[in-house]
Amino acid sequence: MVWVGWQLWQEFNPYIYAWFRKVGRSTIADYQIQIGELSIQFMLTKAQELYQHGENC
């Protein structure tokens, strides 16, 4: 049983690592996009607040 597991690991090892790299990159990229969108939303909100504050002065 151990021998069969080892043989399967040897055969599919490159595919498993390639899959982990792909999943890892997409997760990091998605996270970076979300941070960027939050930053843009924050800046737009602040700009609108400052604009409204300038009109009220």
PDB file of N, CA, C, O and CB in Angstrom:
ATOM      1  N   MET A   1       0.832  -1.205   0.000  1.00  0.00           N
ATOM      2  CA  MET A   1       0.000   0.000   0.000  1.00  0.00           C
ATOM      3  C   MET A   1       0.865   1.254   0.000  1.00  0.00           C
ATOM      4  O   MET A   1       0.592   2.198  -0.742  1.00  0.00           O
ATOM      5  CB  MET A   1      -0.940   0.006   1.216  1.00  0.00           C
ATOM      6  N   VAL A   2       1.902   1.270   0.823  1.00  0.00           N
ATOM      7  CA  VAL A   2       2.801   2.416   0.874  1.00  0.00           C
ATOM      8  C   VAL A   2       3.518   2.573  -0.469  1.00  0.00           C
ATOM      9  O   VAL A   2       3.706   3.686  -0.960  1.00  0.00           O
ATOM     10  CB  VAL A   2       3.826   2.257   2.025  1.00  0.00           C
ATOM     11  N   TRP A   3       3.909   1.454  -1.046  1.00  0.00           N
ATOM     12  CA  TRP A   3       4.616   1.496  -2.324  1.00  0.00           C
ATOM     13  C   TRP A   3       3.731   2.113  -3.409  1.00  0.00           C
ATOM     14  O   TRP A   3       4.206   2.910  -4.218  1.00  0.00           O
ATOM     15  CB  TRP A   3       5.063   0.081  -2.739  1.00  0.00           C
ATOM     16  N   VAL A   4       2.457   1.749  -3.428  1.00  0.00           N
ATOM     17  CA  VAL A   4       1.520   2.300  -4.417  1.00  0.00           C
ATOM     18  C   VAL A   4       1.374   3.802  -4.205  1.00  0.00           C
ATOM     19  O   VAL A   4       1.373   4.565  -5.171  1.00  0.00           O
ATOM     20  CB  VAL A   4       0.132   1.601  -4.320  1.00  0.00           C
ATOM     21  N   GLY A   5       1.251   4.232  -2.965  1.00  0.00           N
ATOM     22  CA  GLY A   5       1.145   5.661  -2.663  1.00  0.00           C
ATOM     23  C   GLY A   5       2.379   6.417  -3.117  1.00  0.00           C
ATOM     24  O   GLY A   5       2.275   7.507  -3.681  1.00  0.00           O
ATOM     25  N   TRP A   6       3.551   5.838  -2.871  1.00  0.00           N
ATOM     26  CA  TRP A   6       4.796   6.466  -3.288  1.00  0.00           C
ATOM     27  C   TRP A   6       4.881   6.576  -4.814  1.00  0.00           C
ATOM     28  O   TRP A   6       5.314   7.601  -5.341  1.00  0.00           O
ATOM     29  CB  TRP A   6       5.988   5.677  -2.748  1.00  0.00           C
ATOM     30  N   GLN A   7       4.477   5.546  -5.502  1.00  0.00           N
ATOM     31  CA  GLN A   7       4.501   5.557  -6.966  1.00  0.00           C
ATOM     32  C   GLN A   7       3.541   6.616  -7.517  1.00  0.00           C
ATOM     33  O   GLN A   7       3.869   7.320  -8.472  1.00  0.00           O
ATOM     34  CB  GLN A   7       4.134   4.164  -7.520  1.00  0.00           C
ATOM     35  N   LEU A   8       2.368   6.722  -6.918  1.00  0.00           N
ATOM     36  CA  LEU A   8       1.417   7.751  -7.350  1.00  0.00           C
ATOM     37  C   LEU A   8       1.971   9.151  -7.093  1.00  0.00           C
ATOM     38  O   LEU A   8       1.827  10.050  -7.922  1.00  0.00           O
ATOM     39  CB  LEU A   8       0.070   7.576  -6.626  1.00  0.00           C
ATOM     40  N   TRP A   9       2.608   9.322  -5.931  1.00  0.00           N
ATOM     41  CA  TRP A   9       3.210  10.617  -5.617  1.00  0.00           C
ATOM     42  C   TRP A   9       4.298  10.971  -6.624  1.00  0.00           C
ATOM     43  O   TRP A   9       4.370  12.108  -7.091  1.00  0.00           O
ATOM     44  CB  TRP A   9       3.787  10.610  -4.198  1.00  0.00           C
ATOM     45  N   GLN A  10       5.137  10.005  -6.955  1.00  0.00           N
ATOM     46  CA  GLN A  10       6.211  10.244  -7.914  1.00  0.00           C
ATOM     47  C   GLN A  10       5.637  10.620  -9.291  1.00  0.00           C
ATOM     48  O   GLN A  10       6.190  11.473  -9.986  1.00  0.00           O
ATOM     49  CB  GLN A  10       7.111   8.993  -8.030  1.00  0.00           C
ATOM     50  N   GLU A  11       4.567  10.002  -9.663  1.00  0.00           N
ATOM     51  CA  GLU A  11       3.978  10.248 -10.987  1.00  0.00           C
ATOM     52  C   GLU A  11       3.261  11.598 -11.064  1.00  0.00           C
ATOM     53  O   GLU A  11       3.393  12.316 -12.055  1.00  0.00           O
ATOM     54  CB  GLU A  11       2.999   9.131 -11.337  1.00  0.00           C
ATOM     55  N   PHE A  12       2.505  11.943 -10.024  1.00  0.00           N
ATOM     56  CA  PHE A  12       1.648  13.128 -10.073  1.00  0.00           C
ATOM     57  C   PHE A  12       2.212  14.335  -9.328  1.00  0.00           C
ATOM     58  O   PHE A  12       1.568  15.383  -9.271  1.00  0.00           O
ATOM     59  CB  PHE A  12       0.308  12.793  -9.510  1.00  0.00           C
ATOM     60  N   ASN A  13       3.393  14.197  -8.765  1.00  0.00           N
ATOM     61  CA  ASN A  13       4.022  15.279  -8.017  1.00  0.00           C
ATOM     62  C   ASN A  13       4.094  16.587  -8.821  1.00  0.00           C
ATOM     63  O   ASN A  13       3.698  17.622  -8.285  1.00  0.00           O
ATOM     64  CB  ASN A  13       5.417  14.859  -7.591  1.00  0.00           C
ATOM     65  N   PRO A  14       4.568  16.604 -10.057  1.00  0.00           N
ATOM     66  CA  PRO A  14       4.627  17.873 -10.799  1.00  0.00           C
ATOM     67  C   PRO A  14       3.252  18.504 -11.021  1.00  0.00           C
ATOM     68  O   PRO A  14       3.117  19.727 -10.997  1.00  0.00           O
ATOM     69  CB  PRO A  14       5.296  17.651 -12.139  1.00  0.00           C
ATOM     70  N   TYR A  15       2.259  17.690 -11.232  1.00  0.00           N
ATOM     71  CA  TYR A  15       0.912  18.210 -11.453  1.00  0.00           C
ATOM     72  C   TYR A  15       0.327  18.815 -10.182  1.00  0.00           C
ATOM     73  O   TYR A  15      -0.349  19.843 -10.218  1.00  0.00           O
ATOM     74  CB  TYR A  15       0.000  17.105 -11.969  1.00  0.00           C
ATOM     75  N   ILE A  16       0.597  18.166  -9.075  1.00  0.00           N
ATOM     76  CA  ILE A  16       0.085  18.659  -7.795  1.00  0.00           C
ATOM     77  C   ILE A  16       0.709  20.012  -7.473  1.00  0.00           C
ATOM     78  O   ILE A  16       0.003  20.951  -7.105  1.00  0.00           O
ATOM     79  CB  ILE A  16       0.373  17.646  -6.660  1.00  0.00           C
ATOM     80  N   TYR A  17       2.029  20.115  -7.609  1.00  0.00           N
ATOM     81  CA  TYR A  17       2.692  21.386  -7.326  1.00  0.00           C
ATOM     82  C   TYR A  17       2.269  22.479  -8.298  1.00  0.00           C
ATOM     83  O   TYR A  17       2.121  23.634  -7.899  1.00  0.00           O
ATOM     84  CB  TYR A  17       4.196  21.210  -7.375  1.00  0.00           C
ATOM     85  N   ALA A  18       2.075  22.139  -9.553  1.00  0.00           N
ATOM     86  CA  ALA A  18       1.617  23.122 -10.533  1.00  0.00           C
ATOM     87  C   ALA A  18       0.223  23.625 -10.153  1.00  0.00           C
ATOM     88  O   ALA A  18      -0.065  24.816 -10.274  1.00  0.00           O
ATOM     89  CB  ALA A  18       1.604  22.511 -11.959  1.00  0.00           C
ATOM     90  N   TRP A  19      -0.620  22.734  -9.703  1.00  0.00           N
ATOM     91  CA  TRP A  19      -1.967  23.131  -9.292  1.00  0.00           C
ATOM     92  C   TRP A  19      -1.913  24.061  -8.078  1.00  0.00           C
ATOM     93  O   TRP A  19      -2.625  25.064  -8.031  1.00  0.00           O
ATOM     94  CB  TRP A  19      -2.820  21.887  -8.973  1.00  0.00           C
ATOM     95  N   PHE A  20      -1.060  23.724  -7.088  1.00  0.00           N
ATOM     96  CA  PHE A  20      -0.919  24.582  -5.915  1.00  0.00           C
ATOM     97  C   PHE A  20      -0.407  25.963  -6.299  1.00  0.00           C
ATOM     98  O   PHE A  20      -0.876  26.967  -5.763  1.00  0.00           O
ATOM     99  CB  PHE A  20       0.021  23.940  -4.898  1.00  0.00           C
ATOM    100  N   ARG A  21       0.545  26.026  -7.215  1.00  0.00           N
ATOM    101  CA  ARG A  21       1.060  27.327  -7.650  1.00  0.00           C
ATOM    102  C   ARG A  21      -0.032  28.135  -8.338  1.00  0.00           C
ATOM    103  O   ARG A  21      -0.150  29.340  -8.114  1.00  0.00           O
ATOM    104  CB  ARG A  21       2.259  27.147  -8.595  1.00  0.00           C
ATOM    105  N   LYS A  22      -0.821  27.482  -9.167  1.00  0.00           N
ATOM    106  CA  LYS A  22      -1.895  28.179  -9.874  1.00  0.00           C
ATOM    107  C   LYS A  22      -2.931  28.707  -8.888  1.00  0.00           C
ATOM    108  O   LYS A  22      -3.350  29.860  -8.984  1.00  0.00           O
ATOM    109  CB  LYS A  22      -2.564  27.245 -10.899  1.00  0.00           C
ATOM    110  N   VAL A  23      -3.338  27.879  -7.955  1.00  0.00           N
ATOM    111  CA  VAL A  23      -4.334  28.287  -6.960  1.00  0.00           C
ATOM    112  C   VAL A  23      -3.765  29.397  -6.086  1.00  0.00           C
ATOM    113  O   VAL A  23      -4.465  30.362  -5.779  1.00  0.00           O
ATOM    114  CB  VAL A  23      -4.771  27.081  -6.087  1.00  0.00           C
ATOM    115  N   GLY A  24      -2.525  29.273  -5.688  1.00  0.00           N
ATOM    116  CA  GLY A  24      -1.898  30.287  -4.843  1.00  0.00           C
ATOM    117  C   GLY A  24      -1.805  31.631  -5.526  1.00  0.00           C
ATOM    118  O   GLY A  24      -2.062  32.659  -4.900  1.00  0.00           O
ATOM    119  N   ARG A  25      -1.442  31.645  -6.797  1.00  0.00           N
ATOM    120  CA  ARG A  25      -1.330  32.904  -7.534  1.00  0.00           C
ATOM    121  C   ARG A  25      -2.674  33.559  -7.722  1.00  0.00           C
ATOM    122  O   ARG A  25      -2.800  34.771  -7.551  1.00  0.00           O
ATOM    123  CB  ARG A  25      -0.683  32.677  -8.879  1.00  0.00           C
ATOM    124  N   SER A  26      -3.681  32.786  -8.069  1.00  0.00           N
ATOM    125  CA  SER A  26      -4.987  33.395  -8.302  1.00  0.00           C
ATOM    126  C   SER A  26      -5.557  33.961  -7.010  1.00  0.00           C
ATOM    127  O   SER A  26      -6.212  35.003  -7.027  1.00  0.00           O
ATOM    128  CB  SER A  26      -5.956  32.373  -8.905  1.00  0.00           C
ATOM    129  N   THR A  27      -5.318  33.290  -5.897  1.00  0.00           N
ATOM    130  CA  THR A  27      -5.822  33.782  -4.625  1.00  0.00           C
ATOM    131  C   THR A  27      -5.127  35.085  -4.262  1.00  0.00           C
ATOM    132  O   THR A  27      -5.775  36.033  -3.820  1.00  0.00           O
ATOM    133  CB  THR A  27      -5.624  32.734  -3.517  1.00  0.00           C
ATOM    134  N   ILE A  28      -3.826  35.136  -4.443  1.00  0.00           N
ATOM    135  CA  ILE A  28      -3.089  36.353  -4.136  1.00  0.00           C
ATOM    136  C   ILE A  28      -3.516  37.475  -5.067  1.00  0.00           C
ATOM    137  O   ILE A  28      -3.704  38.610  -4.628  1.00  0.00           O
ATOM    138  CB  ILE A  28      -1.579  36.113  -4.245  1.00  0.00           C
ATOM    139  N   ALA A  29      -3.669  37.169  -6.336  1.00  0.00           N
ATOM    140  CA  ALA A  29      -4.081  38.190  -7.298  1.00  0.00           C
ATOM    141  C   ALA A  29      -5.478  38.709  -6.963  1.00  0.00           C
ATOM    142  O   ALA A  29      -5.713  39.916  -7.017  1.00  0.00           O
ATOM    143  CB  ALA A  29      -4.051  37.626  -8.733  1.00  0.00           C
ATOM    144  N   ASP A  30      -6.397  37.830  -6.622  1.00  0.00           N
ATOM    145  CA  ASP A  30      -7.745  38.253  -6.254  1.00  0.00           C
ATOM    146  C   ASP A  30      -7.707  39.143  -5.022  1.00  0.00           C
ATOM    147  O   ASP A  30      -8.413  40.149  -4.953  1.00  0.00           O
ATOM    148  CB  ASP A  30      -8.645  37.035  -6.002  1.00  0.00           C
ATOM    149  N   TYR A  31      -6.884  38.774  -4.054  1.00  0.00           N
ATOM    150  CA  TYR A  31      -6.771  39.557  -2.825  1.00  0.00           C
ATOM    151  C   TYR A  31      -6.226  40.942  -3.130  1.00  0.00           C
ATOM    152  O   TYR A  31      -6.704  41.930  -2.574  1.00  0.00           O
ATOM    153  CB  TYR A  31      -5.871  38.843  -1.805  1.00  0.00           C
ATOM    154  N   GLN A  32      -5.218  41.027  -4.018  1.00  0.00           N
ATOM    155  CA  GLN A  32      -4.645  42.313  -4.368  1.00  0.00           C
ATOM    156  C   GLN A  32      -5.659  43.179  -5.100  1.00  0.00           C
ATOM    157  O   GLN A  32      -5.688  44.392  -4.893  1.00  0.00           O
ATOM    158  CB  GLN A  32      -3.400  42.124  -5.220  1.00  0.00           C
ATOM    159  N   ILE A  33      -6.478  42.594  -5.938  1.00  0.00           N
ATOM    160  CA  ILE A  33      -7.515  43.352  -6.643  1.00  0.00           C
ATOM    161  C   ILE A  33      -8.524  43.894  -5.639  1.00  0.00           C
ATOM    162  O   ILE A  33      -8.949  45.043  -5.753  1.00  0.00           O
ATOM    163  CB  ILE A  33      -8.224  42.469  -7.705  1.00  0.00           C
ATOM    164  N   GLN A  34      -8.912  43.085  -4.662  1.00  0.00           N
ATOM    165  CA  GLN A  34      -9.871  43.544  -3.670  1.00  0.00           C
ATOM    166  C   GLN A  34      -9.307  44.703  -2.856  1.00  0.00           C
ATOM    167  O   GLN A  34     -10.029  45.654  -2.559  1.00  0.00           O
ATOM    168  CB  GLN A  34     -10.269  42.396  -2.747  1.00  0.00           C
ATOM    169  N   ILE A  35      -8.034  44.639  -2.495  1.00  0.00           N
ATOM    170  CA  ILE A  35      -7.418  45.728  -1.760  1.00  0.00           C
ATOM    171  C   ILE A  35      -7.412  46.991  -2.610  1.00  0.00           C
ATOM    172  O   ILE A  35      -7.701  48.081  -2.116  1.00  0.00           O
ATOM    173  CB  ILE A  35      -5.992  45.355  -1.332  1.00  0.00           C
ATOM    174  N   GLY A  36      -7.083  46.841  -3.887  1.00  0.00           N
ATOM    175  CA  GLY A  36      -7.078  47.988  -4.789  1.00  0.00           C
ATOM    176  C   GLY A  36      -8.453  48.612  -4.919  1.00  0.00           C
ATOM    177  O   GLY A  36      -8.586  49.836  -4.919  1.00  0.00           O
ATOM    178  N   GLU A  37      -9.472  47.782  -5.031  1.00  0.00           N
ATOM    179  CA  GLU A  37     -10.827  48.305  -5.142  1.00  0.00           C
ATOM    180  C   GLU A  37     -11.238  49.010  -3.862  1.00  0.00           C
ATOM    181  O   GLU A  37     -11.904  50.044  -3.917  1.00  0.00           O
ATOM    182  CB  GLU A  37     -11.810  47.184  -5.465  1.00  0.00           C
ATOM    183  N   LEU A  38     -10.857  48.478  -2.722  1.00  0.00           N
ATOM    184  CA  LEU A  38     -11.183  49.140  -1.468  1.00  0.00           C
ATOM    185  C   LEU A  38     -10.473  50.475  -1.373  1.00  0.00           C
ATOM    186  O   LEU A  38     -11.047  51.452  -0.891  1.00  0.00           O
ATOM    187  CB  LEU A  38     -10.813  48.256  -0.278  1.00  0.00           C
ATOM    188  N   SER A  39      -9.246  50.529  -1.820  1.00  0.00           N
ATOM    189  CA  SER A  39      -8.502  51.777  -1.779  1.00  0.00           C
ATOM    190  C   SER A  39      -9.143  52.817  -2.691  1.00  0.00           C
ATOM    191  O   SER A  39      -9.244  53.987  -2.323  1.00  0.00           O
ATOM    192  CB  SER A  39      -7.046  51.543  -2.179  1.00  0.00           C
ATOM    193  N   ILE A  40      -9.570  52.403  -3.861  1.00  0.00           N
ATOM    194  CA  ILE A  40     -10.227  53.323  -4.789  1.00  0.00           C
ATOM    195  C   ILE A  40     -11.543  53.810  -4.202  1.00  0.00           C
ATOM    196  O   ILE A  40     -11.857  54.998  -4.269  1.00  0.00           O
ATOM    197  CB  ILE A  40     -10.467  52.645  -6.151  1.00  0.00           C
ATOM    198  N   GLN A  41     -12.310  52.890  -3.629  1.00  0.00           N
ATOM    199  CA  GLN A  41     -13.582  53.267  -3.016  1.00  0.00           C
ATOM    200  C   GLN A  41     -13.348  54.233  -1.862  1.00  0.00           C
ATOM    201  O   GLN A  41     -14.084  55.209  -1.715  1.00  0.00           O
ATOM    202  CB  GLN A  41     -14.339  52.019  -2.525  1.00  0.00           C
ATOM    203  N   PHE A  42     -12.348  53.978  -1.056  1.00  0.00           N
ATOM    204  CA  PHE A  42     -12.022  54.864   0.065  1.00  0.00           C
ATOM    205  C   PHE A  42     -11.658  56.253  -0.450  1.00  0.00           C
ATOM    206  O   PHE A  42     -12.120  57.259   0.089  1.00  0.00           O
ATOM    207  CB  PHE A  42     -10.861  54.281   0.904  1.00  0.00           C
ATOM    208  N   MET A  43     -10.840  56.308  -1.480  1.00  0.00           N
ATOM    209  CA  MET A  43     -10.420  57.600  -2.012  1.00  0.00           C
ATOM    210  C   MET A  43     -11.594  58.362  -2.622  1.00  0.00           C
ATOM    211  O   MET A  43     -11.696  59.576  -2.449  1.00  0.00           O
ATOM    212  CB  MET A  43      -9.323  57.409  -3.056  1.00  0.00           C
ATOM    213  N   LEU A  44     -12.473  57.669  -3.328  1.00  0.00           N
ATOM    214  CA  LEU A  44     -13.640  58.333  -3.898  1.00  0.00           C
ATOM    215  C   LEU A  44     -14.551  58.888  -2.806  1.00  0.00           C
ATOM    216  O   LEU A  44     -15.066  60.000  -2.922  1.00  0.00           O
ATOM    217  CB  LEU A  44     -14.418  57.365  -4.788  1.00  0.00           C
ATOM    218  N   THR A  45     -14.741  58.116  -1.758  1.00  0.00           N
ATOM    219  CA  THR A  45     -15.581  58.565  -0.648  1.00  0.00           C
ATOM    220  C   THR A  45     -14.980  59.803   0.005  1.00  0.00           C
ATOM    221  O   THR A  45     -15.683  60.776   0.279  1.00  0.00           O
ATOM    222  CB  THR A  45     -15.754  57.442   0.392  1.00  0.00           C
ATOM    223  N   LYS A  46     -13.680  59.756   0.249  1.00  0.00           N
ATOM    224  CA  LYS A  46     -13.016  60.904   0.866  1.00  0.00           C
ATOM    225  C   LYS A  46     -13.083  62.126  -0.042  1.00  0.00           C
ATOM    226  O   LYS A  46     -13.294  63.242   0.432  1.00  0.00           O
ATOM    227  CB  LYS A  46     -11.555  60.567   1.190  1.00  0.00           C
ATOM    228  N   ALA A  47     -12.905  61.924  -1.335  1.00  0.00           N
ATOM    229  CA  ALA A  47     -12.980  63.042  -2.274  1.00  0.00           C
ATOM    230  C   ALA A  47     -14.374  63.662  -2.261  1.00  0.00           C
ATOM    231  O   ALA A  47     -14.511  64.885  -2.290  1.00  0.00           O
ATOM    232  CB  ALA A  47     -12.618  62.578  -3.696  1.00  0.00           C
ATOM    233  N   GLN A  48     -15.400  62.831  -2.218  1.00  0.00           N
ATOM    234  CA  GLN A  48     -16.763  63.346  -2.168  1.00  0.00           C
ATOM    235  C   GLN A  48     -17.014  64.111  -0.875  1.00  0.00           C
ATOM    236  O   GLN A  48     -17.662  65.157  -0.888  1.00  0.00           O
ATOM    237  CB  GLN A  48     -17.767  62.207  -2.306  1.00  0.00           C
ATOM    238  N   GLU A  49     -16.507  63.596   0.236  1.00  0.00           N
ATOM    239  CA  GLU A  49     -16.668  64.294   1.510  1.00  0.00           C
ATOM    240  C   GLU A  49     -15.974  65.657   1.490  1.00  0.00           C
ATOM    241  O   GLU A  49     -16.535  66.654   1.945  1.00  0.00           O
ATOM    242  CB  GLU A  49     -16.115  63.441   2.656  1.00  0.00           C
ATOM    243  N   LEU A  50     -14.756  65.690   0.960  1.00  0.00           N
ATOM    244  CA  LEU A  50     -14.031  66.950   0.890  1.00  0.00           C
ATOM    245  C   LEU A  50     -14.729  67.922  -0.058  1.00  0.00           C
ATOM    246  O   LEU A  50     -14.778  69.122   0.210  1.00  0.00           O
ATOM    247  CB  LEU A  50     -12.584  66.711   0.439  1.00  0.00           C
ATOM    248  N   TYR A  51     -15.258  67.422  -1.141  1.00  0.00           N
ATOM    249  CA  TYR A  51     -15.985  68.264  -2.093  1.00  0.00           C
ATOM    250  C   TYR A  51     -17.214  68.872  -1.427  1.00  0.00           C
ATOM    251  O   TYR A  51     -17.470  70.070  -1.555  1.00  0.00           O
ATOM    252  CB  TYR A  51     -16.397  67.450  -3.339  1.00  0.00           C
ATOM    253  N   GLN A  52     -17.970  68.044  -0.719  1.00  0.00           N
ATOM    254  CA  GLN A  52     -19.165  68.540  -0.048  1.00  0.00           C
ATOM    255  C   GLN A  52     -18.791  69.522   1.072  1.00  0.00           C
ATOM    256  O   GLN A  52     -19.489  70.511   1.293  1.00  0.00           O
ATOM    257  CB  GLN A  52     -19.985  67.366   0.519  1.00  0.00           C
ATOM    258  N   HIS A  53     -17.708  69.246   1.760  1.00  0.00           N
ATOM    259  CA  HIS A  53     -17.246  70.139   2.815  1.00  0.00           C
ATOM    260  C   HIS A  53     -16.847  71.489   2.222  1.00  0.00           C
ATOM    261  O   HIS A  53     -17.117  72.531   2.820  1.00  0.00           O
ATOM    262  CB  HIS A  53     -16.060  69.512   3.580  1.00  0.00           C
ATOM    263  N   GLY A  54     -16.221  71.479   1.077  1.00  0.00           N
ATOM    264  CA  GLY A  54     -15.817  72.720   0.403  1.00  0.00           C
ATOM    265  C   GLY A  54     -17.015  73.538  -0.038  1.00  0.00           C
ATOM    266  O   GLY A  54     -16.961  74.768  -0.005  1.00  0.00           O
ATOM    267  N   GLU A  55     -18.093  72.890  -0.449  1.00  0.00           N
ATOM    268  CA  GLU A  55     -19.307  73.618  -0.848  1.00  0.00           C
ATOM    269  C   GLU A  55     -20.012  74.234   0.344  1.00  0.00           C
ATOM    270  O   GLU A  55     -20.664  75.270   0.207  1.00  0.00           O
ATOM    271  CB  GLU A  55     -20.263  72.690  -1.582  1.00  0.00           C
ATOM    272  N   ASN A  56     -19.894  73.614   1.520  1.00  0.00           N
ATOM    273  CA  ASN A  56     -20.602  74.093   2.718  1.00  0.00           C
ATOM    274  C   ASN A  56     -19.836  75.207   3.428  1.00  0.00           C
ATOM    275  O   ASN A  56     -20.404  75.852   4.309  1.00  0.00           O
ATOM    276  CB  ASN A  56     -20.839  72.935   3.689  1.00  0.00           C
ATOM    277  N   CYS A  57     -18.609  75.455   3.093  1.00  0.00           N
ATOM    278  CA  CYS A  57     -17.818  76.481   3.800  1.00  0.00           C
ATOM    279  C   CYS A  57     -18.140  77.868   3.351  1.00  0.00           C
ATOM    280  O   CYS A  57     -17.559  78.830   3.852  1.00  0.00           O
ATOM    281  CB  CYS A  57     -16.354  76.239   3.613  1.00  0.00           C
TER     282      CYS A  57
END
